[in-house]
Amino acid sequence: MPDYRIETLDTSSPVLTSAAVTLLINAFSQPERYSTKRLHEELSGHTLPFYRQFFVAANRGEIIGIGGIKAADWASNTHLLYLSAVSPEYRGHGIGRALVKARVDWVEANFRTGRILVSTPKAKRFQDLGFVDVRKGFVEGRHLMMRRF
């Protein structure tokens, strides 16, 4: 099992941001949707009130996982889990779950009430953390799930 820690991504560091973008590019099967340029913009943009917060799993200085959370610009008190990836060689060690928990804990510590949405093929991971399927939310092999707080 890898020795890792979860921390917020220092988006002011070009080296860390590039490492995070590389991990995401390698994880996604749709590079046309997630271009390098778009990912750099996502990781660096923090326009209030529509925040973006990223957490990384680091092992000996190497970024081995990443996960973001952002405010939805279309619904108040709504937060979206997005841009989640773990390096293939580190999958199956609870890193993805730890990144989800870190993001949920962060949003619940910083906002009094709301809901967190996620689209995922792995419903069990999210059910264990209090997420429920949104009615008629299973589309193209992915569950739309929500957690209220």
ABEGO torsion letter per residue (X at the ends): XBBBBBBBBBAABAAAAAAAAAAAAAABABAAABBAAAAAAAAABBBOABBBBBBBBBBGGBBABBBBBBBBAABBGBBBBBGBBBBAAABGAGAAAAAAAAAAAAAAAABABEBBBBBBABAAAAAAAGBBBBBGABBGGBBBBBBBX
